[in-house]
Amino acid sequence: MLNELFTPSVQHALDIVGIFVFAISGALLAVRKNFDVFGIAVLAEVTALGGGLFRDLVIGAVPPAAFTDLGYFTTPLLAAVLVFFLHPHVERIQVGVNVFDAAGLGLFCVTGTVKAYDYGLGLTSSAALGLATAVGGGVLRDVLANEVPSLLRWDRDLYAVPAIVGATMIVLCIRFDALNALTSGAAVIAAFVLRILALRFHWRAPRAYNRRSARADEG
């Protein structure tokens, strides 16, 4: 089904772009944490490939694509080298990085959901793995950097919700036999736009109702 939506060359190109941008975000966090060059490379690789690796292991697509396609493995290393030498300049184009990151989020939640369904998972499980594909690398990045994962923090703009929306749109299209290049593209765009709007207007998920904690909010 995935090959019916995108040609293999287009799919590969989109994957590489998404992997590169995710790797940039991982490498930048490593620089902020004062990691050495090895730590920068590890965080770049984990951020870029962690979600897809988890998905492939769950659905039994082994060996995972991260280990069978040299481009998938070397692209994060290139991003790490770029950030290692040019991180002040990369930091200055953070807005652009965020835009591409949002595009990668939209793409991966869609392709992850479709691939999971191709391997025989149900609609709900496929959507869950689509979400994991999109955000899993970021969770692993934050854990390795000794931070509370961003998607669990109330003071961060919506990240998981756009991926959930994109994955949900895909499983609904599958359910009603409406999945094609147009509808899958619409799901990618919906997740992308929602993430961009969340960044622009600082949309955040609500916290517990009638919260009465006397503790000061942690940053």
Order of alpha helices (4+ residues) and beta strands (2+ residues): alpha-alpha-alpha-alpha-alpha-alpha-alpha-alpha-alpha
